[in-house]
Amino acid sequence: MVSFTLPEEVERIREMTRDFARNEVRPAGIEIDRIPDPETAYTGERMQRLLASAYELGFHRLNLPKEIGGIGAPEMTSIVVQEELAVGDAGIASHFLVAPMIAGISAGAQNRHPFYKEYLEKFIADTKGKHSGAWAITEPNHGSDLFHFGEPSIHMETTATKDGDDYIVNGAKSAFVSNGWMADALLLMVNLDPSQGMEGTVTFAIPGALPGISRGKPLNKLGLRGLNQAEVFFDNVRIPPEFVLLPPGPAYKMMLERIVTGGNTAVGTLAVGVARAAYEEALAHAKTRVQGGKRICEHDTVKLKLFDAYRQIEAARALLWKSSWLIATGNPHLPTAMAARTMASDMAMRVTADMVQVFGGYGISKEHPVEKFYRDAKLLQIMDGTNEVVSLKAADELIGC
């Protein structure tokens, strides 16, 4: 029987994260959300101050091993921290899903190229939020079809060609590259062999400032405005062979599925955080707002909405914890992760809408954060693939026909 009791160390980290999320992340997220120009928001003092506080506390190195300067957090810590940060602001929480990506790779690649050792040292020592990674995979014409293996006509349009031992990369990644505008290192996937379709993809981990790499303006979007997303362009970018993580072939599918299993679990956890934030705000409001001569929490219609929100949040979290436990025990299961993510993000959309309803007219006012939570929730039904496509992929994996 799996226990829902967390180790004492994880509980301490959760309490610390909860305090930081309420006192620092929530106010910063609201302020950043209200800045009309995303570039101003991401270069502004408020974002820089928040990232510095988060890096100083060590959120960026939470899961890196202790022997290289990381915190080496126990199993289940990540999912707990992700939820608490998302209760503060899901956009900012998203930053910390991708920020350590290249540092984690660098930890096992320090002997391959001097960049990896130097980058890891800078990342570990960072207390200003200057260093972070991004996953550059999705393209203007390729996103949800990245799992279409065995069809040579479907492959990445960003290409790598061999020039001696080096690779020359040309093309563009779409405006949905999370942290694409701020990252100084990239996990990059591009096509090398079109005849293999998606399995013709080569994977690199590269510095973000190689000659020929440029960024588009950060995406101006409906929600999750604390997360920068931007196009990344490649114009005859020369990449040495030491930066190849994985050549084309069947192993690419296995690696992608492992990344997506963790990614879907994380997106679902963000959704639980958003729903919880809306529920907690609505519950506090319902206990003080008086209508019809009594607090609105005493009205049956409101009471049922609040209980239904609690029930849905708890159910979604339980499935996400199962997916996280499977990952932690070395048995990642893609259909479980996708089931948990789609259930949680659909739940967040329903719950945030209901919590806006509990607030009534006040729910549509920018003076209260529930309208922001509602906007944030919508993006989580689309992030890392639409729920419809994700569900079809999970069904194919599960049913096998």
C-alpha positions in Angstrom: 0.0 0.0 0.0 1.4 3.4 -1.0 1.6 5.8 1.9 0.4 9.4 1.5 2.5 10.5 4.4 5.5 12.6 3.3 8.9 12.3 4.9 9.6 15.0 7.5 12.2 16.7 5.3 9.7 17.0 2.4 7.1 18.5 4.8 9.6 21.1 5.8 10.4 21.9 2.2 6.6 22.1 1.5 6.0 24.6 4.4 9.0 26.7 3.3 7.7 26.7 -0.3 4.1 27.5 0.8 5.3 30.6 2.7 7.5 31.7 -0.2 4.7 31.2 -2.7 2.2 33.2 -0.6 4.5 36.0 0.4 6.7 36.4 -2.7 5.4 34.5 -5.7 1.7 35.5 -5.5 2.2 39.3 -5.3 4.9 39.1 -8.0 2.8 37.0 -10.3 -0.2 39.4 -10.0 2.1 42.4 -10.7 3.7 40.7 -13.7 0.4 39.6 -15.1 -0.8 43.2 -15.2 2.2 44.6 -17.2 1.0 45.0 -20.8 4.3 44.4 -22.5 5.8 41.0 -21.8 9.4 42.1 -22.6 9.0 44.8 -20.0 7.7 42.3 -17.5 10.5 39.8 -17.9 13.3 42.4 -17.8 11.7 44.4 -15.0 12.9 44.8 -11.5 10.0 42.8 -10.1 10.8 39.6 -12.1 14.5 39.9 -11.4 14.0 40.4 -7.7 11.7 37.4 -7.5 14.1 35.1 -9.4 16.9 36.2 -7.2 14.9 35.3 -4.1 14.0 31.9 -5.5 17.5 31.1 -6.6 18.9 32.2 -3.3 16.6 29.8 -1.6 17.8 27.0 -4.0 14.6 26.2 -6.0 16.7 26.0 -9.2 19.0 23.3 -7.7 16.4 21.4 -5.7 16.7 18.1 -7.6 20.4 18.3 -8.5 22.7 15.8 -6.6 24.3 17.0 -3.3 27.7 15.9 -4.5 27.7 18.7 -7.2 26.2 21.4 -5.0 22.5 20.6 -5.4 20.0 20.0 -2.7 19.4 16.4 -3.6 15.7 16.5 -2.5 14.0 13.3 -1.6 11.4 11.5 -3.9 8.1 13.3 -4.2 9.6 16.7 -3.3 9.3 18.0 -6.9 5.5 17.4 -7.2 4.9 19.0 -3.8 7.0 22.0 -4.6 5.5 22.4 -8.0 2.0 22.5 -6.6 2.8 25.0 -3.8 4.6 27.3 -6.3 1.6 27.1 -8.7 -0.7 28.1 -5.9 1.4 31.3 -5.8 1.6 31.7 -9.6 1.6 28.9 -12.2 3.5 30.9 -14.8 6.4 31.5 -12.4 6.2 27.8 -11.2 6.5 26.8 -14.9 9.9 28.6 -15.1 11.3 26.2 -12.5 10.2 23.2 -14.5 12.6 24.0 -17.4 15.2 26.2 -15.7 17.4 23.2 -14.4 17.1 21.2 -17.6 20.6 21.8 -19.0 22.2 21.8 -15.6 20.8 18.3 -15.0 22.3 17.2 -18.3 25.6 18.9 -17.6 26.0 17.0 -14.4 26.5 13.8 -16.4 28.4 15.4 -19.3 31.1 17.4 -17.7 33.9 15.5 -19.4 32.4 15.9 -22.9 33.0 19.6 -23.4 34.2 22.5 -21.1 30.8 24.2 -21.5 29.0 21.6 -19.4 31.3 21.9 -16.4 31.4 25.7 -16.6 27.7 26.0 -17.0 26.9 23.7 -14.1 29.2 25.6 -11.8 27.6 28.9 -12.8 24.1 27.5 -12.4 24.8 26.0 -9.0 26.3 29.3 -7.7 23.6 31.5 -9.2 21.7 33.6 -6.6 20.4 36.2 -9.1 18.3 34.0 -11.5 20.6 34.7 -14.4 21.0 31.1 -15.7 18.3 28.8 -16.9 17.5 26.3 -19.6 14.7 25.7 -22.2 13.5 22.9 -24.3 13.4 23.9 -28.0 11.3 21.2 -29.7 7.9 22.6 -30.9 7.8 24.3 -34.3 5.3 26.4 -36.1 4.0 23.4 -38.1 4.9 20.6 -35.6 3.7 20.4 -32.0 1.1 17.8 -31.1 2.3 15.5 -34.0 5.7 14.9 -32.4 4.7 11.4 -31.6 3.9 10.5 -35.2 6.6 7.9 -35.6 6.9 5.7 -38.7 5.7 8.3 -41.1 8.6 9.7 -43.1 6.6 12.7 -44.4 6.2 14.0 -40.8 9.5 15.3 -39.4 11.1 18.4 -37.9 11.5 21.3 -40.3 14.4 22.8 -38.4 17.3 20.8 -39.9 20.9 19.8 -39.1 23.3 19.0 -41.8 26.8 17.6 -41.4 29.9 19.7 -42.2 32.9 17.6 -41.4 32.4 16.5 -37.8 30.2 19.6 -37.0 26.5 20.1 -37.5 25.0 23.2 -39.2 21.5 24.0 -37.9 18.9 26.2 -39.7 15.2 26.9 -39.0 13.0 28.1 -36.2 11.3 26.9 -33.1 7.8 28.3 -32.4 6.7 31.0 -30.0 5.7 28.3 -27.5 9.3 27.5 -26.3 8.9 27.9 -22.6 11.6 30.1 -21.2 12.8 30.5 -24.7 13.3 34.2 -24.4 15.4 34.1 -21.1 17.3 30.8 -21.3 21.0 30.8 -21.8 21.2 27.1 -22.6 19.0 25.0 -24.8 17.9 21.3 -25.2 17.4 21.3 -29.0 15.8 18.7 -31.2 16.1 19.0 -35.0 15.9 16.8 -38.0 19.0 15.2 -39.4 17.6 12.3 -41.5 14.2 13.1 -43.1 13.9 9.5 -44.4 13.4 8.4 -40.8 10.6 10.8 -40.0 10.5 11.9 -36.4 13.1 9.2 -35.6 15.5 11.1 -37.8 15.8 13.7 -35.0 19.1 14.6 -33.4 19.2 16.0 -29.9 21.7 18.6 -28.7 22.4 20.4 -25.4 24.0 23.7 -26.4 24.9 27.2 -25.1 22.1 29.6 -25.9 24.5 32.3 -27.3 26.1 30.3 -30.1 26.6 32.5 -33.2 23.5 32.4 -35.4 20.9 31.9 -32.5 18.4 34.7 -32.0 15.1 35.1 -30.2 11.7 36.5 -31.1 9.8 38.9 -28.9 8.2 37.1 -25.9 4.7 35.9 -26.5 1.8 38.2 -25.3 -0.7 35.7 -24.1 -4.0 35.2 -22.1 -2.5 33.6 -19.0 0.6 32.1 -17.4 2.1 35.5 -18.1 4.8 34.9 -15.5 6.3 32.3 -18.0 8.3 33.8 -20.9 7.7 32.0 -24.2 9.4 33.0 -27.4 10.5 31.9 -30.9 14.1 30.7 -31.3 15.8 31.1 -34.7 18.8 29.3 -36.0 20.8 30.7 -38.9 23.8 28.5 -39.9 24.5 27.7 -36.3 27.6 25.5 -36.0 27.4 22.9 -33.3 30.4 20.7 -32.4 29.8 16.9 -32.1 30.5 17.0 -28.3 27.1 18.7 -27.9 25.2 15.7 -29.4 23.1 14.0 -26.6 21.4 11.5 -28.8 21.8 10.7 -32.5 18.8 9.7 -34.7 17.2 6.3 -34.2 14.6 4.4 -32.2 16.1 5.6 -28.8 14.7 9.1 -29.6 11.1 7.8 -29.1 12.0 6.4 -25.8 13.7 9.6 -24.6 10.8 11.7 -25.8 8.3 9.5 -24.0 10.3 9.8 -20.8 10.4 13.6 -21.0 6.7 13.8 -21.8 5.8 11.5 -19.0 7.4 13.8 -16.5 6.2 16.9 -18.3 2.5 15.8 -18.3 2.8 15.0 -14.6 4.2 18.5 -14.0 1.5 20.3 -16.1 -1.2 18.5 -14.2 0.4 19.5 -10.9 0.4 23.1 -12.0 -3.3 22.7 -12.7 -4.0 21.4 -9.2 -2.1 24.4 -7.8 -4.2 26.8 -9.8 -7.4 25.1 -8.8 -6.4 25.1 -5.2 -5.5 28.8 -5.3 -9.0 29.6 -6.7 -10.7 27.3 -4.2 -8.9 28.8 -1.2 -9.6 32.4 -2.3 -13.3 31.6 -2.8 -13.6 29.7 0.5 -12.1 32.7 2.4 -14.5 35.1 0.5 -17.5 32.9 1.1 -16.9 33.0 4.9 -16.9 36.8 5.0 -19.3 37.9 2.2 -22.9 38.4 3.4 -26.0 38.1 1.2 -29.6 37.4 2.2 -28.7 38.1 5.9 -26.0 35.4 6.2 -22.6 34.5 5.0 -22.7 33.0 1.5 -20.9 29.9 2.6 -24.1 29.1 4.5 -26.1 29.0 1.2 -26.5 25.5 -0.2 -25.6 26.4 -3.8 -22.3 28.0 -2.7 -21.6 25.2 -0.2 -22.0 22.5 -2.9 -19.7 24.4 -5.3 -17.0 24.6 -2.6 -17.3 20.9 -1.7 -17.2 19.9 -5.4 -14.0 21.9 -5.9 -12.4 20.2 -2.9 -13.4 16.8 -4.2 -12.1 17.3 -7.7 -8.8 18.8 -6.5 -8.1 15.9 -4.1 -9.0 13.3 -6.8 -6.7 14.9 -9.4 -3.8 15.2 -6.9 -4.1 11.5 -6.0 -3.7 10.4 -9.7 -0.8 12.8 -10.2 0.9 11.4 -7.1 0.6 8.0 -8.5 2.3 9.1 -11.8 5.0 10.8 -9.8 5.5 7.7 -7.7 5.8 5.6 -10.8 8.5 7.9 -12.2 10.4 8.0 -8.9 10.4 4.2 -8.7 11.8 3.9 -12.2 8.5 2.8 -13.8 7.2 5.8 -15.7 3.9 5.2 -17.3 2.9 7.6 -20.1 -0.9 6.8 -20.1 -1.1 7.4 -16.4 0.8 10.7 -16.7 -1.5 11.8 -19.6 -4.6 10.6 -17.7 -3.5 12.6 -14.7 -2.6 15.7 -16.7 -5.9 15.8 -18.7 -8.0 15.1 -15.7 -6.3 17.8 -13.6 -6.3 20.5 -16.3 -10.0 19.9 -17.2 -10.7 20.0 -13.5 -8.8 23.3 -13.1 -10.9 24.9 -15.8 -14.2 23.8 -14.1 -13.1 24.7 -10.6 -11.7 28.2 -11.5 -14.9 28.9 -13.4 -17.0 27.9 -10.4 -14.9 29.9 -8.0 -15.4 33.0 -10.2 -19.1 32.2 -9.8 -18.8 32.1 -6.0 -17.4 35.6 -6.1 -20.3 36.7 -8.3 -19.7 40.2 -9.8 -16.5 40.5 -7.9 -15.1 37.5 -9.7 -14.7 39.3 -12.9 -12.9 42.2 -11.3 -9.1 42.6 -11.5 -9.2 43.5 -7.8 -9.5 39.8 -7.0 -7.1 37.1 -8.4 -9.7 34.5 -9.3 -10.2 35.9 -12.8 -6.4 35.5 -13.3 -6.5 31.8 -12.1 -9.3 31.2 -14.6 -7.1 32.6 -17.4 -4.1 30.6 -16.2 -6.1 27.4 -16.1 -7.1 27.6 -19.8 -3.5 27.4 -20.9 -2.9 24.2 -19.0 -5.4 22.4 -21.3 -3.1 23.3 -24.2 0.4 23.3 -22.7 2.6 20.5 -24.0 -0.1 19.4 -26.4 -3.9 19.9 -26.4 -5.9 17.7 -24.1 -7.7 16.1 -27.0 -4.4 15.1 -28.8 -2.8 14.0 -25.5 -5.9 11.8 -24.7 -5.8 10.2 -28.1 -2.0 9.4 -27.7 -2.7 7.9 -24.2 -5.6 5.8 -25.6 -3.3 4.5 -28.4 -0.6 3.6 -25.8 -3.1 2.0 -23.4 -5.4 0.1 -25.8 -2.8 -0.7 -28.5 -5.1 -0.7 -31.5 
